[in-house]
Amino acid sequence: MVTSSINLNMPVVFVAMNYRVGGFGFLPGKEILEDGSANLGLLDQRLALEWVADNIAAFGGDPDKVTIWGESAGAISVFDQMILYDGNITYKDKPLFRGAIMDSGSVVPADAVDGVKGQEVYDTVVSTAGCSSANDTLTCLRELDYTDFLNAANSVPGIIGYNSVALSYVPRPDGTALTASPDVLGKAGKYARVPFIVGDQEDEGTLFALFQSNITTIDEVVEYLSTVFFYDASKEQLQELVALYPDTTTYGSPFRTGTANNWYPQFKRLAAILGDLVFTITRRAFLSYAAEISPELPNWSYLATYDYGTPILGTFHGSDLLQVFYGIKPNYAASSSHTYYLSFVYTLDPNSNRGEYMEWPQWKDNRQLMNFGANNASLLTDDFRNGTYEFILQNTAAFHI
């Protein structure tokens, strides 16, 4: 990206931040809430942004022209920074950033830090660590050797496995920094009013549906979602959700591949549902809220299809790291994305220095997406699987992770 910025005469200073993840940064539980130690990973990120504000000028950067950008969990973090402290991004009387880019992630509705799911994670970590009988279990965890705590923290389900994106460690409402679930804050307009880009890969869910091959019937899909993902959703709500994906040939992911690529009987159906609920359709929901609440706020959105045809996975979650961020294939998708993104960083408009590339319309005008293919781009109306979108809008509270 830095090389591209120089070649395109839009040089940037790139800053990568480190922050605590997993049990170190996002351990939930009532003990964590009472201690004031929730969402430490988000607070690390905020501290890094403050460091940039204080120090970037010494590296040739402009503290008044910061764009935050993330992919996957990083994109979710970008949205979380937009809603942290109810959207307050002021530091020393100035905003910490003026633009935001979210690749494959934005709103992740979540139960409270001390909710049922969060407490289960904490209790499991405590038990694995051998701290269950301690008078103060949190103190016991803190006194552990680093490796012992790491192993205990990693004893809960991870993202690449059967539990998939039913994340053990995720930003959860703590009443202070993250005052409510991200979907609630977005709907209430409690987010920083900065121009943003947000988009998805076409097949976000395929990577996360590889490990559930025991699920062979629609009833088992419903049961899986009920017991692993959504504790607050009724069986009837989940049945209605799954019914919105009546067949895997049209409604299954990887999309647009007919009867092919169905790794196991319910793979394409589950992949489509997980991709929509966690990434693609929740993105549309946030854009809809933003268009209604802050219609003056510029925003752009996209759907990437440049890996269409990849067996089983399609244009899978994370494929943009190879295609766009690293630009391993120097094709249209990489070069155009770099140009649009760097233009946005410079002027808060991806079109300002787009050169030969087509104009990217704002989503809020006609709900159009830029459809990035490997060797070309086109416009796509953001109305596919609209039944799922309407259902999620009406039942958001039931789908907290």
C-alpha positions in Angstrom: 0.0 0.0 0.0 2.8 2.4 0.8 4.5 1.7 -2.5 1.2 2.2 -4.3 0.7 5.5 -2.6 4.1 6.7 -3.8 3.5 5.5 -7.3 0.1 7.1 -7.4 1.5 10.4 -6.0 -0.6 10.1 -2.9 2.1 9.1 -0.4 0.9 8.0 3.1 2.4 7.2 6.4 1.1 3.7 7.4 0.8 2.9 11.1 0.0 -0.6 12.3 -1.2 -0.9 15.9 -0.9 -3.9 18.3 -3.6 -4.5 20.8 -4.6 -7.3 23.2 -6.8 -10.0 21.7 -8.5 -13.1 22.9 -8.7 -13.6 26.7 -6.0 -10.9 27.2 -8.1 -8.1 25.5 -11.7 -9.3 25.6 -12.3 -11.6 28.5 -16.0 -11.3 29.6 -17.8 -12.1 32.8 -19.3 -10.2 35.7 -16.0 -10.3 37.5 -14.4 -8.4 34.6 -17.2 -5.9 34.5 -16.9 -5.2 38.2 -13.2 -4.8 37.9 -13.5 -2.3 35.1 -11.4 -4.4 32.8 -13.8 -5.0 29.9 -12.9 -4.4 26.3 -9.2 -3.7 27.0 -8.4 -4.5 23.3 -10.6 -1.5 22.3 -8.9 0.7 24.9 -5.5 -0.3 23.6 -6.6 0.8 20.1 -7.9 4.1 21.4 -4.5 4.6 23.2 -2.7 3.9 19.9 -4.8 6.5 18.1 -3.9 9.0 20.8 -0.3 8.1 20.3 -0.7 8.9 16.6 -2.3 12.2 17.4 0.6 13.1 19.7 3.5 11.8 17.6 2.8 11.2 13.9 3.9 14.7 12.9 7.5 13.6 13.9 7.2 10.9 11.2 6.0 13.2 8.5 2.3 12.5 9.0 -0.6 14.8 9.5 -2.6 14.2 12.8 -5.6 16.0 11.3 -5.8 13.6 8.3 -6.0 10.2 10.0 -8.1 7.4 8.4 -8.6 4.2 10.3 -8.8 1.0 8.3 -9.3 -2.6 9.3 -10.2 -6.0 7.9 -12.4 -8.7 9.5 -11.9 -8.2 13.3 -10.1 -5.1 12.3 -13.1 -3.8 10.5 -15.3 -4.6 13.4 -12.8 -2.7 15.6 -13.0 0.3 13.2 -16.8 0.4 13.7 -16.3 0.0 17.5 -14.0 3.0 17.5 -16.7 4.9 15.8 -19.2 4.0 18.5 -16.8 4.0 21.5 -18.0 6.4 24.2 -21.2 6.9 22.2 -19.3 8.3 19.3 -17.0 10.6 21.1 -13.6 10.6 19.2 -12.3 13.9 20.6 -8.8 14.0 22.0 -7.2 17.3 23.0 -10.1 19.2 21.3 -9.6 17.4 18.0 -11.1 14.3 16.4 -8.7 11.3 16.5 -9.6 10.3 12.9 -11.6 11.8 10.0 -12.4 8.8 7.9 -13.0 5.0 8.3 -12.6 2.0 6.0 -14.2 -1.4 7.0 -13.4 -4.5 4.9 -15.5 -7.5 5.9 -16.9 -6.4 9.2 -18.9 -3.6 10.9 -21.8 -4.2 13.3 -21.6 -7.3 15.5 -24.6 -7.4 17.8 -23.4 -8.7 21.2 -24.7 -9.7 24.6 -23.4 -7.8 27.6 -20.0 -8.5 29.2 -21.8 -10.2 32.1 -24.5 -11.9 30.0 -25.0 -15.7 29.9 -22.6 -16.3 27.1 -19.9 -14.1 28.4 -20.1 -15.6 31.9 -19.8 -19.1 30.4 -16.6 -18.1 28.7 -15.2 -16.6 32.0 -16.2 -19.7 34.0 -14.6 -22.0 31.5 -11.3 -20.1 31.6 -11.4 -20.1 35.4 -12.1 -23.8 35.6 -9.4 -24.7 33.0 -6.9 -22.5 34.9 -7.6 -24.3 38.2 -8.9 -21.1 39.8 -12.5 -22.2 40.5 -11.9 -22.6 44.3 -10.1 -19.3 44.7 -11.8 -16.6 46.8 -11.0 -14.1 44.0 -11.0 -15.9 40.7 -9.8 -12.8 38.7 -6.8 -12.4 41.0 -6.0 -16.0 40.6 -6.0 -15.6 36.8 -3.7 -12.6 37.1 -1.2 -14.5 39.1 -0.9 -17.3 36.6 2.2 -17.8 34.5 1.7 -16.3 31.0 1.6 -19.6 29.2 -0.8 -21.1 31.7 -3.2 -18.2 31.3 -2.8 -18.3 27.5 -3.8 -22.0 27.5 -6.7 -21.4 29.8 -7.9 -18.5 27.6 -7.6 -20.7 24.5 -9.6 -23.5 26.0 -12.9 -21.9 24.8 -14.1 -22.4 21.2 -12.1 -20.6 18.6 -13.1 -19.0 15.3 -11.8 -21.8 13.0 -13.7 -24.7 14.3 -17.2 -26.0 15.0 -18.4 -22.9 16.8 -17.3 -20.8 13.9 -18.1 -17.0 14.3 -20.0 -17.6 17.5 -17.1 -15.8 19.0 -15.9 -16.4 22.6 -14.0 -13.1 22.6 -15.8 -10.2 21.0 -16.4 -6.6 22.1 -19.4 -6.7 24.4 -21.3 -3.8 26.0 -19.8 -2.8 29.3 -21.9 0.3 30.1 -18.8 2.6 30.0 -16.7 2.6 26.9 -19.1 0.5 24.9 -22.4 1.6 26.4 -24.7 -0.7 24.5 -24.6 -3.4 21.8 -23.1 -2.0 18.5 -26.4 -2.5 16.7 -28.3 -0.4 19.3 -25.7 2.4 19.2 -25.7 2.4 15.4 -29.5 2.6 15.3 -29.5 5.4 17.9 -27.0 7.4 15.8 -24.3 7.2 18.5 -21.4 7.0 16.1 -18.7 9.4 15.0 -19.9 11.3 11.9 -16.9 10.5 9.6 -17.1 9.5 6.0 -16.7 5.8 5.6 -16.3 2.9 3.2 -17.7 -0.5 4.1 -17.9 -3.7 2.1 -17.8 -7.5 1.9 -16.5 -10.5 0.0 -19.3 -12.3 -1.8 -18.9 -15.5 0.1 -18.1 -14.3 3.7 -19.5 -17.5 5.3 -17.8 -20.3 3.4 -14.6 -20.3 5.5 -16.7 -20.5 8.7 -18.9 -23.4 7.6 -16.2 -25.9 6.8 -16.3 -27.8 10.1 -19.9 -28.6 10.7 -20.3 -31.6 8.4 -22.4 -33.4 11.0 -25.2 -31.0 10.1 -27.2 -32.7 7.4 -30.8 -31.4 7.7 -32.6 -28.1 7.9 -33.7 -29.0 11.5 -30.1 -29.5 12.5 -29.2 -26.1 11.0 -31.8 -24.5 13.3 -30.6 -26.5 16.3 -27.0 -25.5 15.6 -27.9 -21.8 15.5 -30.0 -22.2 18.6 -27.4 -23.9 20.8 -24.2 -22.3 19.5 -25.1 -18.9 18.3 -28.2 -17.2 19.4 -29.4 -17.9 22.9 -32.1 -15.2 22.8 -33.7 -16.3 19.5 -36.8 -18.5 19.7 -37.0 -21.8 17.7 -39.7 -20.1 15.6 -37.5 -17.2 14.8 -34.6 -19.4 13.7 -36.9 -21.6 11.6 -38.2 -18.4 9.9 -34.6 -17.3 9.3 -33.5 -20.6 7.8 -36.6 -20.7 5.6 -35.3 -17.6 3.9 -32.7 -19.9 2.3 -35.1 -22.4 0.7 -32.5 -24.1 -1.5 -28.8 -24.3 -1.7 -28.6 -23.8 -5.5 -29.9 -20.2 -5.4 -29.5 -19.2 -1.8 -26.3 -21.1 -1.0 -22.8 -19.9 -0.8 -20.5 -19.8 -2.7 -23.3 -17.9 -4.5 -24.0 -18.2 -8.2 -22.6 -21.8 -8.5 -25.8 -23.8 -8.8 -25.6 -27.3 -7.4 -21.8 -27.3 -7.2 -19.5 -26.8 -4.2 -21.9 -28.2 -1.6 -19.2 -29.6 0.7 -21.8 -31.5 2.8 -25.6 -31.5 2.7 -26.1 -28.2 4.5 -22.8 -26.5 3.8 -24.0 -23.9 1.3 -27.1 -23.0 3.3 -25.1 -22.6 6.6 -22.3 -20.6 4.8 -24.9 -18.2 3.3 -26.6 -17.7 6.7 -23.4 -17.1 8.6 -22.0 -14.8 6.0 -25.2 -12.7 5.9 -25.8 -12.5 9.7 -22.2 -11.6 10.7 -21.1 -9.6 7.7 -23.1 -8.9 4.5 -26.6 -8.1 5.6 -25.6 -6.4 8.9 -23.5 -4.1 6.7 -26.6 -3.1 4.8 -28.5 -2.6 8.0 -25.8 -0.1 9.3 -25.8 1.7 6.0 -29.6 2.0 6.2 -29.4 3.4 9.7 -26.8 5.9 8.6 -28.8 7.0 5.5 -31.8 7.8 7.7 -30.0 9.3 10.7 -27.2 11.2 9.0 -28.1 11.6 5.3 -25.4 14.2 4.9 -22.7 11.7 5.8 -20.8 10.4 2.7 -20.4 6.6 2.5 -19.5 4.0 -0.1 -20.0 0.3 -0.2 -18.8 -2.7 -2.3 -19.1 -6.4 -2.9 -16.0 -8.2 -4.0 -16.4 -11.1 -6.5 -12.8 -11.4 -7.8 -12.3 -15.0 -6.6 -15.5 -16.3 -8.2 -14.9 -19.9 -9.2 -12.7 -20.9 -6.4 -13.9 -24.4 -5.4 -15.9 -24.6 -2.2 -14.8 -21.2 -0.9 -15.7 -18.7 -3.7 -14.7 -15.2 -2.9 -14.0 -16.1 0.7 -13.5 -14.1 3.9 -10.0 -12.8 4.0 -9.3 -13.2 0.3 -9.1 -9.4 0.2 -5.9 -9.5 2.2 -4.2 -11.2 -0.7 -6.0 -9.4 -3.4 -6.2 -5.8 -2.2 -4.0 -5.2 0.8 -1.0 -7.1 -0.5 -1.9 -6.9 -4.1 -0.3 -10.2 -4.9 -2.1 -10.3 -8.2 -1.5 -6.9 -9.9 -4.9 -7.0 -11.6 -7.8 -4.6 -11.9 -9.1 -5.4 -8.5 -5.9 -4.6 -6.7 -5.0 -1.5 -8.7 -8.4 0.1 -8.6 -8.9 -0.6 -4.9 -5.6 1.0 -4.1 -6.5 4.0 -6.2 -10.0 4.4 -4.6 -8.8 3.8 -1.1 -5.8 6.2 -1.3 -8.1 8.9 -2.9 -10.4 8.5 0.1 -7.5 8.8 2.5 -6.4 12.0 0.8 -9.8 13.8 0.2 -12.5 11.6 1.9 -13.8 10.8 -1.6 -12.7 7.7 -3.4 -13.4 9.3 -6.8 -11.2 12.4 -6.4 -8.1 10.8 -8.0 -9.7 7.8 -9.6 -8.2 8.5 -13.0 -9.4 6.0 -15.6 -11.6 4.0 -13.2 -15.4 4.3 -13.1 -17.1 6.6 -10.6 -18.1 4.9 -7.4 -21.5 6.3 -6.3 -22.4 6.9 -2.7 -24.5 4.1 -1.3 -27.0 6.4 0.3 -28.1 7.8 -3.0 -29.4 4.7 -4.8 -28.1 1.9 -2.6 -25.6 0.8 -5.2 -22.5 -1.2 -4.5 -19.2 -1.3 -6.4 -18.9 -4.9 -7.6 -15.2 -5.5 -7.8 -14.3 -8.4 -10.2 -10.8 -9.6 -10.9 -10.5 -7.7 -14.2 -13.4 -5.2 -14.2 -16.0 -3.5 -12.0 -19.7 -2.8 -12.3 -22.5 -1.4 -10.2 -24.8 -3.7 -8.2 -28.0 -2.7 -6.4 -27.8 -3.7 -2.8 -31.1 -5.5 -2.6 -30.1 -9.2 -2.9 -31.6 -11.5 -0.2 -33.7 -8.6 0.9 -36.0 -10.9 2.9 -33.1 -11.7 5.2 -32.4 -8.0 5.5 -36.0 -7.2 6.5 -36.1 -10.1 8.9 -32.8 -9.0 10.7 -34.1 -5.5 11.0 -37.2 -6.7 12.7 -35.5 -9.2 15.0 -32.0 -7.7 15.7 -32.2 -8.2 19.5 -32.6 -11.9 19.0 -29.4 -12.3 17.1 -26.8 -11.0 19.6 -23.7 -13.2 19.7 
